[in-house]
Amino acid sequence: MKELRSLGLSPSVIFGRSSEPLEKATKQKISGFCHVPVDNVLSVHDVNNIYQVPLLLMKQGLHLIIMKQLGLKVVEDKSLVDNSSNNINDLVKVHMPDLGTWSEMAHKVDNFDQKVTIALIGKYNGLSDSYLSVLKALKHSSIYCERDLDVVWIDATMLEENDNQALSDLKRADGVIVPGGFGNRGFEGKMIAANYCRKNKVPYLGVCLGFQAMVIEFCRNATSEDMKPLL
């Protein structure tokens, strides 16, 4: 806080990240040392899943704190919201946030009873951050479809070497995703996955290089014989 204030920043809210809810005495101590109202010291403790965090913050009144800081006036009837006034001294009127649908989703996430297994075939599997956007998209999609997501990592180079475990993982997947990448290492393995999915009617999503692998595999193995010499 001292460093922030030396930069001209004076926070209005402090979030305390912890494994357990912050005790009242802890909030009071933080409030006293940091010159922030005790009601503006919020606990962000561990919850079952990240989607419950907005509900946790709303329960502690974060939306009310923000409204007060921004000079917003709450109206219960949405039809009464009229912000046409140009008077800067007039409070902007808003309605209370409605997280009903979000709350249902957040509590259902941990209770899906149907599992979907998706094989992610790449060559940077030791660095899951390389495919972070793909993983997040998978997670959001599984929530929308109300499925418990099981991601199976398969190294494309292992498929090239006919590794039994890699082949077994591929065969038990409900769907396959081959994300982007660079260079030719592991490319043949990606085409092996594309070939398996095409022949066995397993859903396959190729992203960037993964799509190229699907196209090349099809051209090699599914086009007419007189065209193959050109490939």
Secondary structure as UniProt FT lines:
FT   HELIX           2..6
FT   TURN            7..8
FT   STRAND          14..18
FT   HELIX           24..34
FT   HELIX           38..40
FT   STRAND          41..45
FT   HELIX           50..52
FT   HELIX           53..59
FT   TURN            60..61
FT   HELIX           62..70
FT   STRAND          72..74
FT   HELIX           78..80
FT   TURN            88..89
FT   STRAND          92..94
FT   HELIX           100..108
FT   HELIX           109..111
FT   STRAND          115..122
FT   TURN            125..126
FT   HELIX           128..131
FT   HELIX           132..144
FT   TURN            145..146
FT   STRAND          148..155
FT   HELIX           156..160
FT   TURN            161..162
FT   HELIX           164..171
FT   STRAND          175..178
FT   TURN            185..186
FT   HELIX           187..200
FT   STRAND          204..206
FT   HELIX           209..222
FT   TURN            225..227
FT   HELIX           228..230
//
